[in-house]
Amino acid sequence: MAAPRGEFSSKLGFIMAAAGSAVGLGNIWGFPKEVASNGGAAFLIIYLAMAFLIAYPALMAELIIGRHAKANPVEALKVIANSDTSRTVGVVTGFAGISTACLILSFYAIIAGWMASNILASLSDMVGMAGLSTWFASDSIERSLLFTAVFMALTISIITAGVKDGIEKWCSRLMPSLLVILALLIVYVMTLDGAMDGVKAYLLPDFSRVMSPDLYISAMGQAFFSLSLGVGTMLIYGSYIPDEGNLVSLGRAVTIVDISIAFIAGLLIIPAMYVALNNGVQIYDANGALLAEDSLIFVVLPELFASMGGAGTFASLAFFVLMSLAALTSTISILEVPVAYTTENHKVGRKPATVIIGVAIFLLSTVLIYNFEVLFGLIVSVATQYGEPLVGLMMCIFAGWIFHRNELLKEIQKGHDGAEHGLFWKIWPNYVRFIVPAAILIIFSRKFFA
Ligand code: PHE
């Protein structure tokens, strides 16, 4: 365990990395998809409430535990534990987080691979290779295997380089590019006919939907997924924050960036759907509901791009580059979870650990690809609807009930003079002790008893 631990070189480096983890397919695909199928702004409002009131406090629990223990989730929860029982629960929770991370990466890398193959589809279109373009854009086992492998290889190569030279360096390059592409695409889509109908559909809530318990479960799951909670990612990134960093303001910054980018991505995707409608593309299914799931990204948007002529090919390229960048800064953060555990607890070097774990997760993805219909949806829901909220709940319990109050305050005071007088310290400790666990349990139990 004497191996030197990595550390982010600056506050900005941490924000880039953590926002890179948080901003991903969940923001640019998952969130608009949920908005489209759940009553527009009604979902948006509930999502904002879930993100600020439940996910943000849970994020702080992970960051604080992580920096205090300066260790991976299994070790960190052991450090906090104050009895044999809590130590055992900590180890189980840590492993549950690591397993959830591996499951998420196994399906996430497949979708990320589709995004990357669509980049090549657009490029082949540009050089007039229509046959090749069709192959890159259409679903096949070979395509999924090839591009999942490509994506995993990229992820492995960044994680092999470590915290500063891998994660921080690449997120600091990729995140600004992502923002520029997102902004350009929004400006472009807004100039097209039909976009304003989309803006209205996005921002005018259908309140008849707000009472459905399912909406709360989806919004909570989406908020946890989007902030990368309940798998140990944020705990580990927290463990790489230098002691001078003010955890309260850093956590706030990451939350605000993540939520804003989800909101802004909605301003791209929902109006784009209505532009597609305006261009004669079908955007409703047989029951009159907006096409959401996979067809939103892989059918509606490509048809929209195709209906736009030459400009459409550039828009398509920009869009899939955007998706791939967003996905890559997230996949690296997920792979870091099992890698950090293995290097710290089993004295394996970073490079072999990263390669072995990366290849093992790729093999899991292969199983999903060959048994797509049966396994894919199942793994997504086990990991995101059960794994993440439950591990997140345990992190809050550790922060609120097991972590000694004085130690907690000392951790927050590092890099934050006078933290004991601040609003955060007045509210958060009891909030994360009672309200957040209760809210997670209530929402969760409605899943079974509603
Ligand atoms: N937050 C990422 C997204 O929104 C997904 C993710 C989940 C990343 C869990 C890390 C850990 O796409």
Boltz pocket constraint, residues with backbone or C-beta under 6 A from the ligand:
constraints:
  - pocket:
      binder: B
      contacts: [[A, 21], [A, 22], [A, 23], [A, 24], [A, 25], [A, 26], [A, 27], [A, 104], [A, 224], [A, 225], [A, 226], [A, 227], [A, 228], [A, 229], [A, 231], [A, 233], [A, 326], [A, 330], [A, 331], [A, 333], [A, 334]]
      max_distance: 6.0
